[in-house]
Amino acid sequence: MAKLQVAIDLLTTADALALAEKVAPYIDIIELGTPLIKSEGLAVITAMKEAFPNKIVFADFKTADAGALEAEMAFKAGADLVTVLATTGNATIAGAVKAAKQYGKGVVVDTIGETDRVKRAQEVTALGVEFVELHAGLDEQAQPGYSIQVLIDEAARVGVPVSIAGGVNINNIAAVKQAGVKVVVAGASIYSSADPAAAAKALREALDAA
Ligand SMILES: O=C(CO)[C@H](O)[C@H](O)COP(=O)(O)O
């Protein structure tokens, strides 16, 4: 069964907690977005884990160096998963994985900016990461002609555990799941909705039905 991850790209702890409260019944993983963590610091991770101890808390650090140190910071604050960039060196990813093993937590590699997401996903999986995020970031999504189909096609052939992030919504979530992903990530389609709880519920139902 694929997991549903809400990406919270809001800027305050209060707003993030309020959103999480609305959508918690429908989601498995709560992602604290990079701008949120930069805005609020590690305290937002601790606050979210304390409020939702039974959810998987995902700290989107997008670490590029000092993998062990940054992963340890996230895990000590309460994160269950932390992201490291695929574009960084294997030593950084391996350092984060070492820290994850010490804390009984996990590392997710984010392929944002990576030219060959499939090849790199296969390489980093061998380093012991939890899964790899096939990701088109917000700026890439804003480019003319962007389609999530490119990520769906990659997921279908990658052969290692992946998530997809990059504009998941109610119209494409079934195709995303059918590509065989482990986790489906939805940000704007939930937090920008007039009714985030209804949006999350609809995504959950579509995911479970697909
Ligand atoms: O990590 C991110 C941006 O760097 C986003 O959280 C991720 O892209 C998911 O959000 P959306 O569904 O709005 O694309």
The ligand as an SDF file (V2000), in Angstrom:
LIG
                    3D

 14 13  0  0  0  0  0  0  0  0999 V2000
   10.0840   19.7860   -1.8190 O   0  0  0  0  0  0  0  0  0  0  0  0
    9.3450   20.5410   -2.4120 C   0  0  0  0  0  0  0  0  0  0  0  0
    9.8680   21.6920   -3.1840 C   0  0  0  0  0  0  0  0  0  0  0  0
   11.2580   21.6790   -3.2020 O   0  0  0  0  0  0  0  0  0  0  0  0
    7.8630   20.3220   -2.3710 C   0  0  0  0  0  0  0  0  0  0  0  0
    7.4880   20.1060   -1.0720 O   0  0  0  0  0  0  0  0  0  0  0  0
    7.4900   19.1520   -3.2590 C   0  0  0  0  0  0  0  0  0  0  0  0
    7.7400   19.5260   -4.6070 O   0  0  0  0  0  0  0  0  0  0  0  0
    6.0190   18.7380   -3.1350 C   0  0  0  0  0  0  0  0  0  0  0  0
    5.1800   19.8260   -3.3200 O   0  0  0  0  0  0  0  0  0  0  0  0
    4.2100   19.9770   -4.6040 P   0  0  0  0  0  0  0  0  0  0  0  0
    3.2150   18.8470   -4.5280 O   0  0  0  0  0  0  0  0  0  0  0  0
    3.5730   21.3240   -4.4090 O   0  0  0  0  0  0  0  0  0  0  0  0
    5.0890   19.8630   -5.8030 O   0  0  0  0  0  0  0  0  0  0  0  0
  1  2  2  0
  2  3  1  0
  2  5  1  0
  3  4  1  0
  5  6  1  0
  5  7  1  0
  7  8  1  0
  7  9  1  0
  9 10  1  0
 10 11  1  0
 11 12  2  0
 11 13  1  0
 11 14  1  0
M  END
$$$$
